[in-house]
Structure formats: structure tokens, C-alpha cells
């Protein structure tokens, strides 16, 4: 039984070590030894996807099970070929190294992951090969070559910020030609699946399929260096002798960066190291961008639908507010008409009392007799009272709009 158990653990160990992100089968038992081996094989941010965990969740698992893992900066040092220190051994535990501490479940896995789709597309695509020389380059690359040659012919200069001097622009060197050869291979690889590569208004390289765009750049990594200050420089007098200024210097390591927002799970940066060159990663770059396009299209359509629904809700809200304001204004006009009717009734009662008084009907007052004044008052009351013309009440209300009253 013990031999059978050890055999099962060894088989699980081999499966886990060979598995890529998202390919571990549900029910796979993960031991302390397996996790120890895996955390020293790849970063937690990549490894955690195999387990359906976040990198923080996997880090907590390692801490709980006393599994040593690489310190911060380990993978950068490894990529740069710098010493990384001694790898600590797995501590002896009472339960043993083959103790199962985690199991892959169906709930912890998605049926497909960006990494799995990228690997599948890489297998289906023709291999992206970087040519040894720029023969028949892509239009984007040809334009850059032609622009440099024109600058050289015209004798133009470029300011070197590191040396703080103007320098004559020279023809393309081997490093620049290598960058253009890799860029040429990536552009042609994208166009094999219908992507168009060009530049946007800001001069960024952009791959386009339909309405969706992915901006990217290929450049050499810069590193910060200390540059001695010339004793004759005015800064030397301020800072003293043996002082330095900081500057940037090109390295021989290429970096490919996707500048556009990418959904979770998609890689955005490819950086060279001592053991892997970008020529070997060109196929992964092309496949990742091609797999991302349908996801970006779905997200764009979702945003467009959300925007359309928002506009519909905003229109309905404005219409509702306008109806409410129109109803308030119409009621305001109705109240004004009621007030006018009350005023007319008040005046009508006042005039009735006035008629009962002992008045000389023939007395002249300002070229009119009292009788004529009473007739004028009756006409004025009828003109002021809306109830003297009932239909006009509804006509007046109907003429009101939501902008009739300022407030």
C-alpha cells in the first residue's frame, strides 16, 4: 500500500511539473514537495492560475505549510543573470514532503484560459520566423528604414541626453536592425490572420482587426547609470569634485510591450533575459494579440450596449422631468386663472354694493358719467374673469410649455 501511495504521489508530481497554466485535471492531489518544486520553477503570479488561486492565496498556502519560496526580486535577478543566492531546502515536517495540502477542483478551474487559447493558436499558426536580413520588409518597417536613411543623407543631428551633446545621426547599427527584423516578423505574423498594422495619431504602432485596436511598442530596455561630471562643468562647482549625474543608457535587452488595456490573464510584456531571446517569443506575442482581439471586441460591444442603455435611460429621465415640469406649469396657470376668477368675483360683489348706493347716474367724472363707469366696470370684470369664457380656460392651460415659467 505504501509503495502504491508513493507511486501515485510520484505520478501526480510528474503531471504537475509538466502541466501548463489551466491544464491540471480536477482531483489532482498537490503535495508539499510539488508546491515546493513549482514555486521555484515559475513566479507565483503564473503558478497560481494552475490552482485557481490568486498569487496572495498561494503565498498564504506556502506560509501555512512552511514551504520556502523565492524572495522578492528573485525572478528579475534570474532573468538578468545575476546571483540569486542559495535555494533553501524544504523543511522536514512531521507529515512528510508527500503530504497532500491542496486538491485541484472543477470549481477552481475555468474550462479555457487565455494561456491555453494562446498555446492552441500558436500550434495552429505558421511559425513566426525572424529573418536574418530585412528583405521585403513590412511597410511599417520599410518606412522606418527609409526615414533613417533620409536623416543620414540630410546630415541631421540628434541630442544625446546621456552625453549631453548633439550627435550626427548614423546609419542603422546591428542592434537597431535586429529590432526591426523582429518587428517585421511580428507585423507579418499578425497580418497572416487578418490584422492590419500601422500607426495611430500619436505615432504608436497599432494592430487593427475591425473596430478594435491594440497599441504596442518594441524597444531596448534602458538602465540608469552614474556619469562623472566634468570638472569644468558648473555643476561640479556646486556639488564638489568626484560627483556624478544620473543618466539613462541603452542595454542589449529588448522589451515588447502592449500599451492597450488587456483583459485579466493576458500577458502584456515580453522581456529578454540571458536564457531567452525575443526571436523565440515572437510567436507567443502574435498569438496573444490575436487571441485578445475577440475578447476586446466582446468587451467593446458590451460597453457600447451599456452606453446605449444609458442613453435610453437618460432620455426617459429627461422626458419624465419635462412631463413633470409641464404638469407643474399647467397647474400654475390653472391656479392663476382661479385667482383671476376670485378677483373678478370680489370686484363683482363690490360693484353690486356700489350700485345699491345712492349715486347720481348722470354725474360726469373725467368725461364719463357714473352710469358709463359702471358699464366699463362690468366689461372689465367679464374680461378678467376666465369663467365668463369657460373654453378659454382649457385653451390657456394647453398653451403652456415646460419652458413657459423660468423656475
Secondary structure, 3 states (H helix, E strand, C coil): CHHHHHHHHHHHHHHHHHCCCCCCCCCCEEEHHHHHHHHCCCCHHHHHHHHCCCHHHHHHHHHHCCCCCCCCCHHHHHHHCCCCCCCCCCCCCCCCCCCEEEECCHHHCCCCCHHHHHHHHHHHCCCCCCCCCCCCCCHHHHHHHHHHHHHHHCCCEEEECCCCEEEECCCCCHHHHHHHHHHHHHHHHHHCCCCEEEECCCCCEEEEECCEEEEEEEEEEEEEEEEECCCCCHHHHHHCCCCEEEEEEEEEEEEEEECCCCCCCCCCEEECCCCCCHHHHHHHHHHHHHHHHHHHHHHHHHHHHHHHHHHHHHHHHHHHHHHHHHHHHHHHHHHHHHHHHHHHHHHHHHHHHHHHCCCCCCCEECCEEHHHHHHHHHHHHHHHCHHHHHHHHHHHHHCCCCCCCCC
